[in-house]
Amino acid sequence: MKPSGIITLTTDFGLSDPYVAMMKGVILSINPAARIVDVTHQVGTGSIAQAALLIHETFPYFPKGTVHLAVVDPGVGSHRRLIALTAAAHFFVGPDNGLFWPVLQEFEGAKAVQLSQSRYFLPSITQTFHGREIFAPVAAHLSLGLSLESLGPTVHDLAKVALPQPYAKGGVLCGQIIRVDSFGNLVT
């Protein structure tokens, strides 16, 4: 697949700290021509379901070959896998914690790999910022045309995320609000 040169970012980092800028600096150090698009950095802290739905809702509006980097990772530092995958002619990079589950459910033929080729990471890896040290450099290399297969072995059993579903109870339809957008719309 031909890369578009676009990398989207979805995180729960907020905007008051330098973390998003650090990830952008890493990306631009590897691919100075990358076009970085902030989807949001205001995902609820650790809200994998919210981020997963935002990714699923947003990615189809980008050109094929776009790299979608997502870091909502309450398990950072644990033994969860680090992955990259292709689905619907797009790349996705992040932790294997369900962030990409809605995309995987909808699009057959997805291919995923576990990130194990450290030559595509920063030289020094901490236990707390895999977004900067692993995911951002991998996204940058993919945006330059690196093949998915170069990053590590294929994986088939990706993590799922339980998404809230509407249900009827006593003649009443019940659901859950996932987020309130800036216009006051309740997204269920």
CYANA upper distance limits for C-alpha pairs under 8 A (distance plus 0.5 A):
  1 MET  CA     65 GLY  CA      6.83
  1 MET  CA     89 ALA  CA      7.42
  2 LYS  CA     64 LYS  CA      8.42
  2 LYS  CA     65 GLY  CA      6.18
  2 LYS  CA    145 GLY  CA      7.23
  3 PRO  CA     64 LYS  CA      7.96
  3 PRO  CA     65 GLY  CA      4.66
  3 PRO  CA     66 THR  CA      6.71
  3 PRO  CA     67 VAL  CA      8.37
  3 PRO  CA    142 LEU  CA      7.73
  3 PRO  CA    143 SER  CA      5.90
  3 PRO  CA    144 LEU  CA      7.19
  3 PRO  CA    145 GLY  CA      6.25
  4 SER  CA     63 PRO  CA      7.14
  4 SER  CA     64 LYS  CA      7.15
  4 SER  CA     65 GLY  CA      5.26
  4 SER  CA     66 THR  CA      5.75
  4 SER  CA    143 SER  CA      7.39
  5 GLY  CA     33 ALA  CA      7.84
  5 GLY  CA     34 ALA  CA      5.72
  5 GLY  CA     35 ARG  CA      6.59
  5 GLY  CA     65 GLY  CA      8.09
  5 GLY  CA     66 THR  CA      7.13
  5 GLY  CA     67 VAL  CA      8.42
  5 GLY  CA    143 SER  CA      5.54
  5 GLY  CA    144 LEU  CA      7.38
  6 ILE  CA     34 ALA  CA      6.42
  6 ILE  CA     35 ARG  CA      5.22
  6 ILE  CA     36 ILE  CA      6.36
  6 ILE  CA     37 VAL  CA      7.77
  6 ILE  CA     65 GLY  CA      8.34
  6 ILE  CA     66 THR  CA      5.61
  6 ILE  CA     67 VAL  CA      6.78
  6 ILE  CA    143 SER  CA      7.36
  7 ILE  CA     34 ALA  CA      7.45
  7 ILE  CA     35 ARG  CA      6.69
  7 ILE  CA     36 ILE  CA      5.40
  7 ILE  CA     37 VAL  CA      6.71
  7 ILE  CA     66 THR  CA      6.46
  7 ILE  CA     67 VAL  CA      5.20
  7 ILE  CA     68 HIS  CA      6.23
  7 ILE  CA     69 LEU  CA      7.30
  7 ILE  CA    139 ALA  CA      7.63
  7 ILE  CA    140 ALA  CA      8.19
  7 ILE  CA    143 SER  CA      7.65
  8 THR  CA     36 ILE  CA      6.25
  8 THR  CA     37 VAL  CA      5.14
  8 THR  CA     38 ASP  CA      6.26
  8 THR  CA     39 VAL  CA      6.77
  8 THR  CA     66 THR  CA      8.07
  8 THR  CA     67 VAL  CA      6.83
  8 THR  CA     68 HIS  CA      5.29
  8 THR  CA     69 LEU  CA      6.32
  9 LEU  CA     36 ILE  CA      7.86
  9 LEU  CA     37 VAL  CA      6.75
  9 LEU  CA     38 ASP  CA      5.44
  9 LEU  CA     39 VAL  CA      6.13
  9 LEU  CA     40 THR  CA      7.41
  9 LEU  CA     41 HIS  CA      8.22
  9 LEU  CA     68 HIS  CA      6.87
  9 LEU  CA     69 LEU  CA      5.58
  9 LEU  CA     70 ALA  CA      6.33
  9 LEU  CA     71 VAL  CA      8.48
 10 THR  CA     38 ASP  CA      7.14
 10 THR  CA     39 VAL  CA      5.87
 10 THR  CA     40 THR  CA      5.62
 10 THR  CA     41 HIS  CA      6.25
 10 THR  CA     43 VAL  CA      8.25
 10 THR  CA     51 ALA  CA      7.77
 10 THR  CA     55 ILE  CA      8.06
 10 THR  CA     68 HIS  CA      8.34
 10 THR  CA     69 LEU  CA      6.94
 10 THR  CA     70 ALA  CA      5.18
 10 THR  CA     71 VAL  CA      6.86
 10 THR  CA     72 VAL  CA      8.29
 11 THR  CA     40 THR  CA      6.87
 11 THR  CA     41 HIS  CA      5.01
 11 THR  CA     42 GLN  CA      7.35
 11 THR  CA     43 VAL  CA      6.66
 11 THR  CA     51 ALA  CA      8.14
 11 THR  CA     70 ALA  CA      6.29
 11 THR  CA     71 VAL  CA      5.34
 11 THR  CA     72 VAL  CA      5.89
 12 ASP  CA     40 THR  CA      8.40
 12 ASP  CA     41 HIS  CA      5.51
 12 ASP  CA     42 GLN  CA      5.81
 12 ASP  CA     43 VAL  CA      4.98
 12 ASP  CA     44 GLY  CA      6.50
 12 ASP  CA     45 THR  CA      5.84
 12 ASP  CA     46 GLY  CA      7.34
 12 ASP  CA     47 SER  CA      8.40
 12 ASP  CA     71 VAL  CA      7.60
 12 ASP  CA     72 VAL  CA      6.13
 13 PHE  CA     17 ASP  CA      8.11
 13 PHE  CA     19 TYR  CA      7.35
 13 PHE  CA     20 VAL  CA      7.49
 13 PHE  CA     41 HIS  CA      5.98
 13 PHE  CA     42 GLN  CA      7.34
 13 PHE  CA     43 VAL  CA      8.32
 13 PHE  CA     45 THR  CA      8.17
 14 GLY  CA     41 HIS  CA      5.41
 14 GLY  CA     42 GLN  CA      5.67
 14 GLY  CA     43 VAL  CA      8.34
 15 LEU  CA     20 VAL  CA      7.86
 15 LEU  CA     41 HIS  CA      7.22
 15 LEU  CA     42 GLN  CA      8.31
 18 PRO  CA     22 MET  CA      6.69
 19 TYR  CA     23 MET  CA      6.96
 19 TYR  CA    132 ARG  CA      8.36
 20 VAL  CA     24 LYS  CA      6.81
 20 VAL  CA     41 HIS  CA      8.47
 21 ALA  CA     25 GLY  CA      6.55
 22 MET  CA     26 VAL  CA      6.82
 22 MET  CA    132 ARG  CA      7.05
 23 MET  CA     27 ILE  CA      6.80
 23 MET  CA    131 GLY  CA      7.28
 23 MET  CA    132 ARG  CA      5.30
 23 MET  CA    136 ALA  CA      6.24
 24 LYS  CA     28 LEU  CA      6.59
 24 LYS  CA     36 ILE  CA      8.00
 24 LYS  CA    136 ALA  CA      8.05
 25 GLY  CA     29 SER  CA      6.51
 26 VAL  CA     30 ILE  CA      7.05
 26 VAL  CA    132 ARG  CA      7.34
 26 VAL  CA    136 ALA  CA      6.85
 26 VAL  CA    137 PRO  CA      6.79
 27 ILE  CA     31 ASN  CA      6.44
 27 ILE  CA     32 PRO  CA      8.00
 27 ILE  CA     34 ALA  CA      7.91
 27 ILE  CA    136 ALA  CA      6.19
 27 ILE  CA    137 PRO  CA      6.32
 27 ILE  CA    139 ALA  CA      7.83
 27 ILE  CA    140 ALA  CA      5.58
 28 LEU  CA     32 PRO  CA      4.83
 28 LEU  CA     33 ALA  CA      7.61
 28 LEU  CA     34 ALA  CA      6.93
 28 LEU  CA    140 ALA  CA      8.11
 30 ILE  CA    137 PRO  CA      7.50
 30 ILE  CA    140 ALA  CA      6.57
 30 ILE  CA    141 HIS  CA      7.57
 31 ASN  CA    140 ALA  CA      6.37
 31 ASN  CA    141 HIS  CA      7.92
 31 ASN  CA    143 SER  CA      8.12
 31 ASN  CA    144 LEU  CA      7.39
 34 ALA  CA    140 ALA  CA      8.00
 34 ALA  CA    143 SER  CA      7.71
 39 VAL  CA     58 THR  CA      8.34
 43 VAL  CA     47 SER  CA      7.12
 43 VAL  CA     50 GLN  CA      7.26
 43 VAL  CA     51 ALA  CA      6.70
 43 VAL  CA     72 VAL  CA      8.36
 44 GLY  CA     50 GLN  CA      7.85
 45 THR  CA     72 VAL  CA      8.02
 46 GLY  CA     72 VAL  CA      6.16
 46 GLY  CA     73 ASP  CA      6.72
 46 GLY  CA     74 PRO  CA      5.69
 47 SER  CA     51 ALA  CA      6.86
 47 SER  CA     72 VAL  CA      7.42
 48 ILE  CA     52 ALA  CA      6.44
 48 ILE  CA     72 VAL  CA      6.63
 48 ILE  CA     73 ASP  CA      8.09
 48 ILE  CA     97 ASN  CA      7.99
 48 ILE  CA     98 GLY  CA      7.30
 48 ILE  CA     99 LEU  CA      6.32
 48 ILE  CA    161 VAL  CA      7.95
 49 ALA  CA     53 LEU  CA      6.76
 49 ALA  CA     98 GLY  CA      8.16
 49 ALA  CA     99 LEU  CA      7.53
 49 ALA  CA    161 VAL  CA      6.95
 49 ALA  CA    162 ALA  CA      7.72
 49 ALA  CA    163 LEU  CA      6.60
 50 GLN  CA     54 LEU  CA      6.80
 50 GLN  CA    178 ILE  CA      6.63
 50 GLN  CA    179 ARG  CA      7.80
 51 ALA  CA     55 ILE  CA      6.64
 51 ALA  CA     70 ALA  CA      8.49
 51 ALA  CA     72 VAL  CA      7.59
 51 ALA  CA     99 LEU  CA      6.93
 52 ALA  CA     56 HIS  CA      6.72
 52 ALA  CA     98 GLY  CA      7.56
 52 ALA  CA     99 LEU  CA      4.91
 52 ALA  CA    100 PHE  CA      6.33
 52 ALA  CA    101 TRP  CA      7.45
 52 ALA  CA    102 PRO  CA      7.07
 53 LEU  CA     57 GLU  CA      6.48
 53 LEU  CA    102 PRO  CA      7.39
 54 LEU  CA     58 THR  CA      6.48
 55 ILE  CA     59 PHE  CA      6.34
 55 ILE  CA     68 HIS  CA      8.47
 55 ILE  CA     99 LEU  CA      8.32
 55 ILE  CA    100 PHE  CA      7.97
 56 HIS  CA     60 PRO  CA      8.13
 56 HIS  CA    100 PHE  CA      8.13
 56 HIS  CA    102 PRO  CA      6.65
 56 HIS  CA    103 VAL  CA      6.15
 58 THR  CA     62 PHE  CA      8.26
 59 PHE  CA     68 HIS  CA      7.91
 62 PHE  CA     66 THR  CA      7.08
 64 LYS  CA     88 ALA  CA      8.33
 64 LYS  CA     89 ALA  CA      5.77
 64 LYS  CA     90 HIS  CA      6.01
 65 GLY  CA     89 ALA  CA      6.42
 65 GLY  CA     90 HIS  CA      5.40
 65 GLY  CA     91 PHE  CA      7.08
 65 GLY  CA    143 SER  CA      8.38
 66 THR  CA     90 HIS  CA      5.86
 66 THR  CA     91 PHE  CA      6.65
 66 THR  CA    143 SER  CA      7.88
 67 VAL  CA     90 HIS  CA      6.74
 67 VAL  CA     91 PHE  CA      5.05
 67 VAL  CA     92 PHE  CA      6.19
 67 VAL  CA     93 VAL  CA      7.83
 67 VAL  CA    139 ALA  CA      6.78
 67 VAL  CA    142 LEU  CA      7.66
 67 VAL  CA    143 SER  CA      7.01
 68 HIS  CA     90 HIS  CA      8.07
 68 HIS  CA     91 PHE  CA      6.49
 68 HIS  CA     92 PHE  CA      5.17
 68 HIS  CA     93 VAL  CA      6.73
 68 HIS  CA    139 ALA  CA      8.29
 69 LEU  CA     92 PHE  CA      6.39
 69 LEU  CA     93 VAL  CA      5.33
 69 LEU  CA     94 GLY  CA      6.59
 69 LEU  CA    135 PHE  CA      7.59
 69 LEU  CA    136 ALA  CA      7.81
 69 LEU  CA    139 ALA  CA      7.09
 70 ALA  CA     92 PHE  CA      8.12
 70 ALA  CA     93 VAL  CA      6.84
 70 ALA  CA     94 GLY  CA      5.78
 70 ALA  CA     95 PRO  CA      8.42
 70 ALA  CA     99 LEU  CA      8.03
 71 VAL  CA     94 GLY  CA      6.33
 71 VAL  CA     95 PRO  CA      7.52
 71 VAL  CA    131 GLY  CA      6.60
 72 VAL  CA     95 PRO  CA      8.42
 72 VAL  CA     99 LEU  CA      8.23
 73 ASP  CA     95 PRO  CA      7.09
 73 ASP  CA     97 ASN  CA      7.99
 75 GLY  CA     79 HIS  CA      8.49
 75 GLY  CA     80 ARG  CA      7.37
 76 VAL  CA     80 ARG  CA      8.26
 76 VAL  CA    127 GLN  CA      7.36
 76 VAL  CA    128 THR  CA      6.39
 76 VAL  CA    129 PHE  CA      7.96
 76 VAL  CA    130 HIS  CA      7.73
 77 GLY  CA    127 GLN  CA      5.05
 77 GLY  CA    128 THR  CA      6.28
 80 ARG  CA     95 PRO  CA      7.53
 80 ARG  CA     96 ASP  CA      6.84
 80 ARG  CA     97 ASN  CA      7.76
 81 ARG  CA     95 PRO  CA      6.58
 81 ARG  CA     96 ASP  CA      5.75
 81 ARG  CA    114 GLN  CA      7.03
 81 ARG  CA    115 LEU  CA      8.27
 82 LEU  CA     94 GLY  CA      6.62
 82 LEU  CA     95 PRO  CA      5.14
 82 LEU  CA     96 ASP  CA      6.27
 82 LEU  CA    114 GLN  CA      6.20
 82 LEU  CA    115 LEU  CA      5.91
 83 ILE  CA     93 VAL  CA      6.45
 83 ILE  CA     94 GLY  CA      6.21
 83 ILE  CA     95 PRO  CA      6.36
 83 ILE  CA     96 ASP  CA      6.48
 83 ILE  CA    112 ALA  CA      7.26
 83 ILE  CA    113 VAL  CA      6.10
 83 ILE  CA    114 GLN  CA      5.05
 83 ILE  CA    115 LEU  CA      5.77
 84 ALA  CA     91 PHE  CA      7.52
 84 ALA  CA     92 PHE  CA      5.98
 84 ALA  CA     93 VAL  CA      4.86
 84 ALA  CA     94 GLY  CA      7.05
 84 ALA  CA    112 ALA  CA      6.22
 84 ALA  CA    113 VAL  CA      6.05
 84 ALA  CA    114 GLN  CA      7.17
 84 ALA  CA    115 LEU  CA      7.30
 84 ALA  CA    148 LEU  CA      7.68
 84 ALA  CA    151 LEU  CA      8.49
 85 LEU  CA     91 PHE  CA      6.13
 85 LEU  CA     92 PHE  CA      5.73
 85 LEU  CA     93 VAL  CA      7.13
 85 LEU  CA    110 ALA  CA      7.37
 85 LEU  CA    111 LYS  CA      5.90
 85 LEU  CA    112 ALA  CA      4.53
 85 LEU  CA    113 VAL  CA      6.70
 85 LEU  CA    148 LEU  CA      7.63
 86 THR  CA     90 HIS  CA      5.95
 86 THR  CA     91 PHE  CA      5.03
 86 THR  CA     92 PHE  CA      6.77
 86 THR  CA    110 ALA  CA      6.00
 86 THR  CA    111 LYS  CA      5.88
 86 THR  CA    112 ALA  CA      7.03
 86 THR  CA    148 LEU  CA      8.29
 87 ALA  CA     91 PHE  CA      7.15
 87 ALA  CA     92 PHE  CA      8.43
 87 ALA  CA    103 VAL  CA      7.81
 87 ALA  CA    104 LEU  CA      7.60
 87 ALA  CA    107 PHE  CA      6.86
 87 ALA  CA    108 GLU  CA      8.08
 87 ALA  CA    109 GLY  CA      7.34
 87 ALA  CA    110 ALA  CA      5.00
 87 ALA  CA    111 LYS  CA      7.35
 88 ALA  CA    107 PHE  CA      6.79
 88 ALA  CA    110 ALA  CA      7.96
 91 PHE  CA    142 LEU  CA      8.39
 92 PHE  CA    100 PHE  CA      8.08
 93 VAL  CA    135 PHE  CA      6.76
 93 VAL  CA    138 VAL  CA      8.10
 93 VAL  CA    139 ALA  CA      7.01
 94 GLY  CA     99 LEU  CA      8.25
 94 GLY  CA    131 GLY  CA      8.17
 94 GLY  CA    135 PHE  CA      6.51
 95 PRO  CA     99 LEU  CA      7.97
 96 ASP  CA    100 PHE  CA      8.47
 96 ASP  CA    158 LEU  CA      6.85
 96 ASP  CA    159 ALA  CA      6.24
 97 ASN  CA    158 LEU  CA      8.35
 97 ASN  CA    159 ALA  CA      5.75
 97 ASN  CA    160 LYS  CA      7.42
 97 ASN  CA    161 VAL  CA      7.73
 98 GLY  CA    158 LEU  CA      7.91
 98 GLY  CA    159 ALA  CA      5.39
 98 GLY  CA    160 LYS  CA      5.03
 98 GLY  CA    161 VAL  CA      5.06
 99 LEU  CA    161 VAL  CA      7.74
100 PHE  CA    104 LEU  CA      6.78
101 TRP  CA    105 GLN  CA      6.57
101 TRP  CA    158 LEU  CA      8.33
101 TRP  CA    159 ALA  CA      7.63
101 TRP  CA    160 LYS  CA      5.93
101 TRP  CA    161 VAL  CA      6.81
102 PRO  CA    106 GLU  CA      6.87
103 VAL  CA    107 PHE  CA      6.64
104 LEU  CA    108 GLU  CA      7.46
104 LEU  CA    110 ALA  CA      7.03
111 LYS  CA    154 THR  CA      7.89
111 LYS  CA    155 VAL  CA      8.38
111 LYS  CA    156 HIS  CA      8.42
112 ALA  CA    148 LEU  CA      8.47
112 ALA  CA    154 THR  CA      6.20
112 ALA  CA    155 VAL  CA      6.07
112 ALA  CA    156 HIS  CA      7.42
113 VAL  CA    148 LEU  CA      7.64
113 VAL  CA    149 GLU  CA      7.50
113 VAL  CA    151 LEU  CA      7.38
113 VAL  CA    152 GLY  CA      6.06
113 VAL  CA    153 PRO  CA      5.75
113 VAL  CA    154 THR  CA      4.74
113 VAL  CA    155 VAL  CA      5.76
114 GLN  CA    151 LEU  CA      7.69
114 GLN  CA    152 GLY  CA      5.79
114 GLN  CA    153 PRO  CA      6.18
114 GLN  CA    154 THR  CA      6.91
114 GLN  CA    155 VAL  CA      6.85
115 LEU  CA    151 LEU  CA      5.89
115 LEU  CA    152 GLY  CA      5.66
115 LEU  CA    153 PRO  CA      8.17
116 SER  CA    151 LEU  CA      6.74
116 SER  CA    152 GLY  CA      5.48
116 SER  CA    153 PRO  CA      8.06
117 GLN  CA    121 PHE  CA      8.17
117 GLN  CA    150 SER  CA      8.03
117 GLN  CA    151 LEU  CA      5.80
117 GLN  CA    152 GLY  CA      6.34
118 SER  CA    122 LEU  CA      8.29
118 SER  CA    123 PRO  CA      8.48
119 ARG  CA    123 PRO  CA      8.38
120 TYR  CA    134 ILE  CA      8.06
120 TYR  CA    137 PRO  CA      6.82
120 TYR  CA    138 VAL  CA      6.35
120 TYR  CA    141 HIS  CA      7.73
120 TYR  CA    151 LEU  CA      8.11
121 PHE  CA    133 GLU  CA      6.40
121 PHE  CA    134 ILE  CA      5.26
121 PHE  CA    135 PHE  CA      8.23
121 PHE  CA    137 PRO  CA      6.13
121 PHE  CA    138 VAL  CA      7.05
122 LEU  CA    133 GLU  CA      5.51
122 LEU  CA    134 ILE  CA      6.95
122 LEU  CA    137 PRO  CA      7.35
123 PRO  CA    133 GLU  CA      8.43
124 SER  CA    133 GLU  CA      7.75
125 ILE  CA    129 PHE  CA      8.30
125 ILE  CA    130 HIS  CA      7.75
125 ILE  CA    133 GLU  CA      6.37
125 ILE  CA    134 ILE  CA      8.19
126 THR  CA    130 HIS  CA      7.65
126 THR  CA    133 GLU  CA      8.16
129 PHE  CA    133 GLU  CA      6.88
130 HIS  CA    134 ILE  CA      5.56
130 HIS  CA    135 PHE  CA      6.70
131 GLY  CA    135 PHE  CA      5.32
131 GLY  CA    136 ALA  CA      6.30
132 ARG  CA    136 ALA  CA      5.86
132 ARG  CA    137 PRO  CA      7.87
133 GLU  CA    137 PRO  CA      7.24
134 ILE  CA    138 VAL  CA      6.67
135 PHE  CA    139 ALA  CA      6.57
136 ALA  CA    140 ALA  CA      6.71
137 PRO  CA    141 HIS  CA      6.72
138 VAL  CA    142 LEU  CA      6.70
139 ALA  CA    143 SER  CA      6.67
140 ALA  CA    144 LEU  CA      7.01
141 HIS  CA    145 GLY  CA      7.19
141 HIS  CA    146 LEU  CA      6.12
142 LEU  CA    146 LEU  CA      5.23
142 LEU  CA    147 SER  CA      7.26
142 LEU  CA    148 LEU  CA      7.83
146 LEU  CA    150 SER  CA      7.51
147 SER  CA    151 LEU  CA      7.99
148 LEU  CA    152 GLY  CA      8.34
149 GLU  CA    153 PRO  CA      7.61
149 GLU  CA    154 THR  CA      8.09
164 PRO  CA    175 GLY  CA      7.87
164 PRO  CA    176 GLN  CA      7.06
165 GLN  CA    175 GLY  CA      7.02
165 GLN  CA    176 GLN  CA      8.16
166 PRO  CA    173 LEU  CA      7.40
166 PRO  CA    174 CYS  CA      6.06
166 PRO  CA    175 GLY  CA      4.95
166 PRO  CA    176 GLN  CA      7.84
167 TYR  CA    173 LEU  CA      6.28
167 TYR  CA    174 CYS  CA      5.80
167 TYR  CA    175 GLY  CA      7.05
168 ALA  CA    172 VAL  CA      5.89
168 ALA  CA    173 LEU  CA      4.95
168 ALA  CA    174 CYS  CA      6.36
169 LYS  CA    173 LEU  CA      6.93
169 LYS  CA    174 CYS  CA      7.43
175 GLY  CA    188 THR  CA      7.45
176 GLN  CA    188 THR  CA      6.18
177 ILE  CA    186 LEU  CA      6.68
177 ILE  CA    187 VAL  CA      6.23
177 ILE  CA    188 THR  CA      4.91
178 ILE  CA    186 LEU  CA      8.09
178 ILE  CA    187 VAL  CA      6.13
178 ILE  CA    188 THR  CA      5.76
179 ARG  CA    186 LEU  CA      6.67
179 ARG  CA    187 VAL  CA      5.84
179 ARG  CA    188 THR  CA      7.74
180 VAL  CA    184 GLY  CA      6.25
180 VAL  CA    185 ASN  CA      6.06
180 VAL  CA    186 LEU  CA      5.19
180 VAL  CA    187 VAL  CA      6.50
181 ASP  CA    185 ASN  CA      5.89
181 ASP  CA    186 LEU  CA      7.19
181 ASP  CA    187 VAL  CA      7.81
